[in-house]
Every structure is written in structure tokens, then in C-alpha cells.
């Protein structure tokens, strides 16, 4: 399960901007993030509501799934036009 999916399933408040994942800075969020050592670069910031949030660059997996579906579609079109 992806980091984003696990945070979402746990009920941690999440948000995103393009490929960057944001989650509220809670003990539960940190417990989940520690299970994913590949996401070791975390930024901190205060949201408008003055709660602390974590920014995990490039960790919003739906963004990448959308990109992959576009690549798959374009690859299919190219294979039809230019068969090998």
C-alpha cells in the first residue's frame, strides 16, 4: 500500500498540490511515515488554521498514476501508428 493510501485509510487529514503530499503533523501520521523510509525528506509548515502540517515531496501517488495512464495511452497510439 502506498504512503498516501495508508494515511488516507487511517483518517489522517491529507491534502496535496500536484505531486506533493501534505498531512497533518500527528503521532499517527509519523508512525505511518516511519514505515516508508524512502520518504525521508519532510518539510514542516503551518497551514492557515495554524495546525502543523508535513509536506512530503512527490508522495501523492494519484498524481503519478494519472501521468502513467497518459503515457500508456500515448504509447498505445504510437504503436498503432508505427508498428515495429
C-alpha positions in Angstrom: 0.0 0.0 0.0 1.3 3.5 -0.9 2.0 6.0 1.8 -0.8 8.2 0.6 -3.3 5.3 0.7 -2.2 4.3 4.2 -2.5 7.9 5.6 -5.9 8.3 3.9 -7.2 4.9 5.3 -6.0 5.9 8.8 -8.1 9.1 8.8 -5.1 11.4 9.0 -6.0 14.8 7.4 -4.4 15.0 4.0 -4.1 17.3 1.1 -1.9 17.7 -2.0 -0.5 20.1 -4.6 0.4 18.4 -7.8 2.7 15.5 -6.7 3.4 16.8 -3.2 1.5 15.2 -0.4 0.5 17.1 2.8 -0.7 15.6 6.0 -1.4 17.0 9.4 1.6 16.6 11.8 0.3 14.0 14.3 1.8 11.0 16.1 -0.3 8.7 13.9 1.0 10.3 10.7 4.6 9.9 11.9 4.0 6.3 12.8 2.9 5.6 9.3 5.6 7.7 7.6 8.3 5.8 9.5 7.1 2.6 7.7 8.3 4.2 4.5 12.0 5.1 4.8 12.1 6.2 1.1 10.1 9.3 2.1 12.8 10.7 4.4 12.6 14.3 3.2 9.9 16.0 5.2 9.2 19.8 5.3 7.1 21.5 8.0 4.7 24.4 7.7 1.7 25.9 9.4 -1.5 25.9 7.5 -4.0 28.8 7.6 -5.6 27.1 10.5 -2.3 27.3 12.4 -2.0 23.5 12.7 1.3 22.0 11.8 1.4 20.1 8.5 4.0 17.9 6.9 5.0 18.2 3.2 6.2 15.0 1.6 7.5 15.9 -1.9 6.5 13.6 -4.8 4.5 11.3 -2.5 1.0 12.0 -3.8 0.6 8.7 -5.8 -2.6 9.5 -7.7 -0.7 12.3 -9.5 1.8 9.7 -10.8 -1.0 7.2 -11.7 -2.6 9.9 -13.8 0.7 10.6 -15.6 1.3 6.9 -16.2 -2.1 6.5 -17.8 -1.4 9.4 -20.2 2.0 7.8 -21.1 0.3 4.4 -21.6 -2.3 5.9 -23.9 0.3 7.8 -25.9 2.4 4.7 -26.2 -0.5 2.7 -27.5 -1.3 5.3 -30.1 2.3 5.4 -31.2 2.4 1.6 -31.5 -0.7 1.7 -33.7 0.7 4.4 -36.0 4.2 3.0 -36.2 4.2 -0.8 -35.7 7.5 -2.4 -35.3 
